């Protein structure tokens, strides 16, 4: 089941029978003794996810603290501004196409295309330069970028 409640400092899985979705409300029945202090979704079980965002896409994982009176079931609301994410994190990973043939000019060109073709407006906001942008590590573990491929 994709929902878990934090009860007494431990995460307890809410069985499907204890999950009720009606409109934009999700009600969870606490399977443990004690008052829940937080809820998380899809932290360990992405296959059985049941929520969708406003675009009809699967809801991304989240964790949310809350307070509740003992007699109430914890309730969370979907699509609350400033609350849960509206879509999963979306972006571009350079490795899938460029492998190690990547440099600053190419990355900037990809970003320009993402803006001009509407991908940014659709929610794509990340560019992941997967590999080959670095040349070494400092003794403290800090990665040193390649000054030739990525001068700025």
N, C-alpha and C positions, 0 to 999 in steps of 0.2 A: 504494500500500500504506500502511496507517495507522501502521506502526511505523517508527521511525528510531532508529539507534544513534549516539551521539557517539563518534567514533574520531579521535584526534589533534586534538581541538578542532573538528572539523567533523561536521555531521549527515549521516548516510548512510542512505538509504531501504533498508529490508529488503524484498526482493521477497516476494510472496505465497508462493512456493515455499519461502522461508526462514523461514516462520512456521508453527509447529505448536501447535495448541491441543488439549490433552488434559485433560478435567476442569477443574480450577481452575488448571492450569499452562499458561503460554505459553512456548514455547521459540523462540528466535530464532537464526538462523544469521547470523553476521557476514559481510557481503559485502565488507568492506574489510580491508586489512592493518592490523594493530595490535590492541590490546586496547580494547574498548569501556569507557567510563566512565559512561555514562548511557543511558537509553532514554526515548523519549517516544512518546506515542500520540495519534493524531488531531490532531496539531498543524497539519497542512496538508491533510489528506484526511478530511473528515467523511463523504463519500459511501460510502467503502469500509470503514467501521468494522465490526469483527467481534465485539467483546467486549460482553457484557451484564453488568449489575450483578445483585445478588441479587434484584431485583424483575423481572428480565427486560427492563429498559429498556436502551437503548444506553449504554455506558460513556462517561463524559465524558472530555475530554482530560486528560492528565497527563504529567508529566515526573518521572523518578526516577533518582537517581544510585545506582550500585552498584559493588561490587568483584567480580571474578571471577578465577579461575585461568585461565591461557592455554588450557588444554585443555578447559575447560568452556564450554558455550553459556550466555550470560546467561539467567537465568530470573527471571521476576517472578510473583508470586502475586496473584490477584484477591481482592477482598473481605477484605483484611487490615486489622484494626482499627488505626486510626491511620495507615494507608497511603493507598491510593487511595480516591477518593470512592465512596460507595455508590450515588449517583444524580446525575443532572445537576443543576446549580443550578436551583432552581425558585422562581418568585415571580410577582408581579403587576406589570404595567406600567400606570400610570394613563392614559397617552396613548390606549391602544386604546379606552377607553370615554369618559373625561372630557375629553380634549383639554386646553384651557386652563380648563375649569370645575372647577378643583381647588383645595382649600384644606386646612388642617390638620384641620378637623373631618371632612371627607370621608375623608382618609387614615386617620385613627384609626378611623373606622367600618369601612372596608375591612379593616383589621387585626383588629378585633374579630370580624368575620364569618369571616375566615380561621381564627381560633382556634376559634370556636364551631361551624363546620361541618366541622371535622376536617382542613382543608387543612394547617394547621401540623403536625399529627401525621403527615400523609402526606409531609412533607418540604418543603412550601412555606415558605421562610424569608426571602425578599427582597420588598421593596416598592420599586419604582423609580418615583420621581416624575420623569417624563420631561422635562417642560418646564413653563414658566409658574410656577415656584416662586421665580424670581429676578427682580430688578429691574435690576441693573447689574453691572459689574465694577469692581473697584478698579484703580488704575494697575499694581499688581503682578500682576494677573490673577485675584485672588481673587473668587469670585462672591458677590454680596450677595443674601441671601434676601429675599423680599418680606415686610416686617414686618406687613402687614395680613393677607395670606393665611396666613402661617405665623408667628404671634406668638411661639411658644415654640421 
